[in-house]
């Protein structure tokens, strides 16, 4: 009996935490959007959904998110396979490089891309014009294509992290069987590996879809000058009306994003749920490495070219921007220097903000990963009725634009419903959990669905209780995914901007807030400096973790 | 069994975090006795953070040694969103508010949320103020036309708002988005009143780009992506004077759009004396000098304009008339009209 109790106690506790901190605030806002003066009123829903522009924004969001999702999976699956399962040279460096774009705050990266590809003076456009003797700039960033391009580069690492981590833990016996039966490596990849990886591919794709659909910064910077409206820009427009009606309209509109993401998750679960994907059994754990043979170097070059375009060029442009003295002058040696670094480094708030952000992000990531593990276990490994509901609910937070979440938290946690977290660090931690928990739930659930139940049963039969089995069997088996899930919460929390800006208090200024100040009131150069510092911290932290854990921990 | 302890530990950590979080709360004491106001005052403001750090914090601390002033800084729209949430929760944490958009104060006053207070310093304010003292202008921002003087000679730069419709600027002009920026909203309302919505049709036909905000425009003026743009004067003055960037303001001959951003006290404040003292400070010469340091104009007649800017009085005389009541009442309609005409 004891083992059942500990299992369900822990899960029940996690679900309660999830409901109170993550679901309840969104529920309050949704409730308010339907109930008006004590009676049910759908006037605001009718209002927002009767406007053409909102439908156009919805269509744009769906098209864009689907496009970005599909493109991300198509690009990252082969990358994950090459990096994780082949003898391609330099794969360790590539792994770090490929997730690096995930460590740049998206709004900083978007500005970099605008500088590279704007039609009038974009650096890259100018280079192409000279190289090929063109009259007109070949690329215009202010288009749907440009927007999809930037979104894909920034959000495909979600898919990469999720897919590559799951791939490393997969049982190779099926692949070996295919190879022994005479299938080529490519055939094995397409017929065996790809279908077996379906849960992780869907999970990664869904993460990209959610992130692209609920992101405001990139569409505002890249889409707005081209008159491209998406759901988030519309929602923010309503919120900025600055009154109660605006909030109700915004929530009514945000509801469709929640609905969309949940529908997609439901659909994917249904597709995945019809088959058995357990590939991690007790028999063999070390996946074999595929020898690429004569394809070794072409693969190296292809991945190198992709890294160059997706990571090195935009990163280089950010580093360069941080070193430019004047944005109005051409890039020459005279115009380079550390001028922009001095105000950032000498700012008194800078170290404090970095420290705050590290602490809040670590707390959010740790609590979030633990909750995710139990919620994912409940959804994937038990037979309780309604087991997947908590899992579905985390998607609501993930698919809601940050500003709506922040508003919901202001309303909910300023003391009217029990806790008063307002102006404390905890409201920031809670906001990160609401927004990013779905990232780790998806990743962990996908991996858990690949663990065979027999392992757990064996442990339980040998007398271990459930918590011990969790710690000694389940967690080590999906360790890469747990680490990936942790990072998927940690990174965006670390430089989060919108929610932090609304929720920070006088002692809880974060790096995102500082970045926003630099960007708005100082210069793009200063903001680039801070991004370079963020990237350096994360890369060094990752390196240390990697060394200390002998390569077991890290992204 | 022993090894499972840490899992329970983790659960305990979660529980503990809830408990600790529950202790958060704030107490404000309002005991004003001799020696000036005391207690705490919370100000929500969109004024620039470097000004708060270098001018406001030290000077206010010196002026009111017994009072603790907390500053929450953010863009106007973000601050308004936070207030909206607090109004909804019926827990307004701010005592004083100073954001850019004056029409927002009319809305707050309509909801009976502001504390009337006529500061003794108000007699020196030559800009807008509410008769009952619900709000008083504390700084002036101007929407102007700016250009890059490396790429454009002063005589070629646009001289009036109507010049922006000249085909020679086709595809090279920009403005901030009125849905996302309060000052841009004021400019759109004022220009639509003066020249009719057709003015924006012409801008649209001339390929104007709508950007998220002033900082995006400022950068693109620098890189030369835009030749001229509608933007706030303070952004340009700051860059031109502190960083020697080749940006210049062209003060439109048909009038700048003047945005007198107010300060007001919420009537929910627990420390009215402290909040009033702070309003007095802002309207005093010392407070106004902080405003000018932030490259905005003072609302007082006796404080000089920021470096490189014309006299405030002269700008006031020529400024475009703004119907604040209309901007407050027709917010959604004006924004939608603009969006339909320019952003589709």
Contacts between the chains, C-beta under 8 A, distances in Angstrom:
chain1	res1	chain2	res2	distance
A	6	B	4	7.4
A	10	B	7	7.2
A	10	B	11	5.8
A	13	B	11	6.0
A	13	B	14	7.3
A	13	B	15	7.7
A	14	B	14	7.9
A	17	B	14	6.1
A	17	B	18	7.6
A	32	B	88	7.7
A	53	B	339	6.9
A	53	B	340	7.9
A	53	B	344	7.5
A	111	B	219	7.7
A	115	B	223	6.9
A	118	B	220	7.8
A	118	B	225	5.5
A	120	B	171	7.7
A	120	B	172	7.4
A	120	B	224	7.5
A	120	B	225	5.1
A	121	B	223	5.7
A	121	B	224	5.2
A	121	B	225	5.1
A	142	B	209	7.6
A	220	B	180	7.5
A	220	B	212	4.5
A	221	B	212	6.2
A	221	B	216	6.8
A	224	B	177	6.4
A	224	B	210	6.0
A	224	B	211	6.5
A	224	B	212	5.6
A	225	B	174	7.4
A	225	B	209	4.2
A	225	B	210	6.6
A	225	B	211	5.8
A	226	B	209	8.0
A	227	B	210	7.1
A	227	B	343	5.0
A	227	B	344	6.6
A	229	B	343	7.2
A	233	B	179	8.0
A	236	B	179	7.7
A	236	B	180	6.7
A	237	B	179	4.2
A	237	B	180	7.2
A	237	B	335	7.1
A	239	B	81	5.6
A	239	B	84	7.7
A	240	B	77	4.6
A	240	B	80	7.0
A	240	B	81	6.9
A	240	B	179	6.4
A	240	B	180	6.2
A	241	B	331	5.9
A	241	B	332	6.3
A	241	B	335	7.9
A	242	B	77	7.7
A	242	B	80	4.3
A	242	B	81	7.3
A	242	B	83	7.8
A	242	B	84	5.8
A	242	B	104	5.8
A	242	B	107	7.0
A	242	B	331	7.8
A	243	B	84	6.8
A	243	B	107	6.7
A	244	B	84	7.3
A	244	B	87	7.7
A	244	B	88	6.6
A	246	B	84	7.6
A	247	B	84	6.2
A	247	B	88	7.1
A	326	B	222	7.6
A	326	B	243	6.9
A	326	B	244	7.5
A	326	B	245	6.1
A	327	B	219	6.3
A	327	B	222	4.1
A	327	B	223	5.8
A	327	B	245	7.4
A	328	B	148	6.6
A	328	B	150	6.1
A	328	B	222	4.4
A	328	B	223	7.0
A	328	B	224	7.3
A	328	B	245	5.4
A	328	B	246	5.4
A	328	B	247	7.7
A	363	B	17	7.4
A	367	B	13	7.7
A	367	B	14	6.0
A	367	B	17	6.7
A	370	B	10	5.4
A	370	B	11	7.9
A	370	B	14	6.9
A	371	B	14	7.6
A	403	B	81	6.5
A	406	B	81	7.5
A	406	B	82	8.0
A	406	B	85	7.7
A	407	B	81	6.1
A	407	B	84	7.0
A	407	B	85	4.8
A	410	B	82	6.2
A	410	B	85	3.1
A	410	B	86	6.2
A	410	B	88	7.7
A	410	B	89	6.4
A	411	B	85	5.2
A	411	B	88	5.0
A	411	B	89	4.8
A	412	B	89	7.8
A	414	B	85	7.8
A	414	B	86	6.8
A	414	B	89	4.5
A	414	B	91	4.5
A	414	B	93	7.7
A	415	B	25	7.4
A	415	B	89	7.7
A	415	B	91	6.2
A	416	B	89	5.5
A	416	B	90	7.3
A	416	B	91	7.2
A	419	B	18	7.8
A	419	B	21	6.3
A	419	B	22	5.4
A	419	B	24	8.0
A	420	B	22	7.7
A	420	B	24	5.9
A	420	B	25	4.9
A	421	B	21	5.3
A	421	B	24	5.4
A	422	B	24	7.1
A	422	B	26	7.8
A	422	B	91	7.4
A	422	B	93	6.7
A	423	B	24	7.2
A	423	B	26	6.6
A	423	B	93	7.0
A	424	B	21	6.6
A	424	B	24	3.5
A	426	B	17	7.2
A	426	B	20	7.5
A	426	B	21	3.8
A	426	B	24	6.4
A	429	B	17	7.8
A	465	B	1	6.4
A	465	B	4	5.9
A	467	B	4	3.7
A	467	B	7	4.2
A	467	B	8	6.8
A	468	B	1	7.2
A	468	B	3	5.4
A	468	B	4	4.4
A	468	B	7	7.9
A	470	B	7	6.3
A	471	B	3	6.4
A	471	B	4	6.6
A	471	B	6	7.1
A	471	B	7	5.7
A	472	B	3	7.1
A	501	B	74	5.4
A	501	B	75	7.8
A	501	B	78	5.3
A	502	B	74	7.2
A	502	B	78	5.8
A	502	B	81	6.2
A	502	B	82	5.0
A	502	B	85	7.8
A	504	B	72	7.9
A	505	B	72	7.6
A	506	B	70	4.8
A	506	B	71	7.1
A	506	B	72	7.2
A	516	B	75	7.9
A	517	B	49	4.8
A	517	B	73	7.5
A	519	B	215	6.3
A	520	B	75	6.6
A	520	B	213	7.3
A	520	B	215	4.9
A	521	B	48	4.8
A	521	B	49	6.1
A	521	B	50	6.7
A	521	B	215	7.7
A	522	B	50	7.6
A	523	B	243	7.5
A	524	B	215	7.8
A	524	B	219	5.2
